[in-house]
Amino acid sequence: NLVNLVLNSAKNIFGNIDEKIYKKKDGCYQLHFPLIIGIFLFYFGFKNGYKTQTNQKIPYFIFNLNKKSKAIFLRQFFNDEGNVRLKDRRLQVKQTIQLDSKFTKEQIKNNIEEFSSNILKDVKDLLNEFDITSKISLGAYRVNNEILKTDWELSIYGKENLILFKKYINFDLNYKKNNLNIAIKSYKFPSAPRNGRLDFALEKAKKVQKKYGFIMKDLLAKECKRSLKIATYYLIDLKKKNLIKIIEEPRDRLGHQKPFKYNLI
């Protein structure tokens, strides 16, 4: 139960406190803590106001903690904000930030470092310390009564990154743990680096050519530990970039086309 996790964490830090729990109309629970806790957080750098407007940062002292404590902090963050999307096998966190409505979607999209959520940027830096690669992107962009709100998404893709997340951070909530395990097990093959697909394919193609003197779909699939279908896509990408060329178009004795042979250019 997330409410109990947050409450117990607060009591571990502040001792016995006079908290109040309210159930909202939408079914969500809201925790109210004593004013002294707000003053304490303010002292450590949190700004007063709605987080969509203040664009808070993670307190500076978190970055000075040891890795075990940083992992605990990240686990608490993902317990609350994290979501395992099974349909595209990624771990996602969303944060909404209010911006000046004079900025266009294209301007914001092309300047992620300037406009995106400070908390997500800080979380990304902390994840890097565990060799977990993540990406921040702009989701929804909406203007209502001249107020611009932008939804920012931090995503963790790929089997290796999800395994590292499970090993070092993970969740306390069982249903999120289970979804993470399902996402990891759904990968039949190791994942290529996101946004590094072409470099990955080229590196493996070089190894195949060095070993066999040429490149073929089945040899590339074996080297990449991928399906024949994925290896075919890699060859198409490499050919479009003029990184490989066809050196032979073999046919069987009945004249049926067999897989092409390629060489690096």
C-alpha positions, -999 to +999 in steps of 0.1 A: +000+000+000+016+032-012+000+054+014+014+033+042+049+033+026+049+071+024+036+074+059+061+050+074+089+067+056+079+101+070+077+086+105+111+070+101+125+105+094+104+127+117+092+103+144+055+102+155+036+129+136+000+140+135-009+132+099-044+132+083-056+110+054-084+121+031-101+101+004-108+123-026-138+120-049-117+103-076-108+076-051-072+088-045-059+093-010-043+125+001-018+128+030-016+160+050+015+164+072+022+190+100+035+225+089+069+218+105+076+192+078+069+218+051+093+242+068+119+215+070+115+208+032+116+245+025+149+247+044+164+220+021+155+239-011+119+231-020+099+260-032+065+270-019+036+264-044+023+239-069+050+217-083+037+223-119+047+260-114+078+257-093+095+230-113+112+216-082+147+200-082+159+171-061+175+184-029+213+189-033+222+165-004+207+135-022+236+137-047+261+135-018+247+102-004+262+068-010+249+046-038+228+025-014+210+056-001+205+069-036+190+036-046+165+039-017+156+074-028+150+063-064+129+033-052+107+056-032+103+079-062+094+051-086+071+036-060+050+067-062+056+081-097+068+051-118+047+030-141+056-002-160+041+000-195+037-036-206+025-028-241+059-013-251+080-028-223+092+004-207+094+020-173+079+055-173+076+085-151+055+116-159+058+151-146+037+182-157+053+216-159+036+249-166+054+272-191+050+305-207+024+301-235+045+321-260+066+290-266+056+267-294+056+229-292+085+227-316+106+252-296+101+232-264+107+199-281+140+211-295+152+224-262+145+196-237+173+206-214+159+241-210+122+234-206+118+199-192+111+188-156+141+195-133+131+164-112+133+142-142+166+156-153+179+149-117+165+114-117+182+107-151+215+118-136+210+095-106+201+066-128+233+071-148+253+064-117+238+028-119+246+026-156+208+028-163+201+047-195+169+068-197+154+093-220+133+124-214+108+134-240+078+158-244+044+141-242+012+162-242+013+200-249-019+218-241-030+254-237-061+263-217-071+299-209-036+310-220-020+286-195+005+262-212+010+228-195+035+203-208+037+167-198+073+153-196+081+116-197+112+098-185+114+064-200+137+034-194+138+010-224+156-022-231+161-055-213+195-047-200+183-014-185+153-030-169+174-057-154+198-031-139+168-012-125+155-044-109+189-053-095+198-019-080+165-001-074+133-021-080+099-014-063+084-021-029+049-025-044+043-061-055+021-053-085+048-031-099+075-057-092+054-083-110+049-060-141+086-053-142+094-091-142+068-096-170+084-068-191+119-083-186+108-119-194+090-107-226+123-100-243+134-130-263+167-114-272+190-088-257+180-053-267+201-030-289+210+004-275+181+028-280+190+055-305+221+035-313+205+008-336+226+016-366+259+017-347+250-016-331+242-032-365+274-019-380+296-031-352+281-066-355+283-066-393+321-058-390+325-088-368+306-111-392+327-099-422+360-104-403+349-139-393+334-151-427+347-127-453+311-116-461+278-108-444+245-127-447+212-123-429+215-156-409+251-149-398+242-113-387+212-126-368+235-151-349+261-125-341+235-100-329+215-127-311+184-115-329+157-130-351+161-132-389+134-105-392+154-080-371+186-089-389+169-081-422+159-047-409+195-041-399+207-049-434+181-026-449+193+003-426+229-003-434+223-004-471+202+028-470+232+045-454+256+031-480+275+012-454+272-022-472+268-034-508+255-066-523+283-088-537+263-118-546+226-126-553+227-164-551+199-187-563+192-224-558+191-249-586+155-241-593+162-205-597+147-194-564+163-164-547+185-171-517+197-146-491+221-119-505+257-117-496+271-083-486+304-066-479+311-034-460+319-004-481 
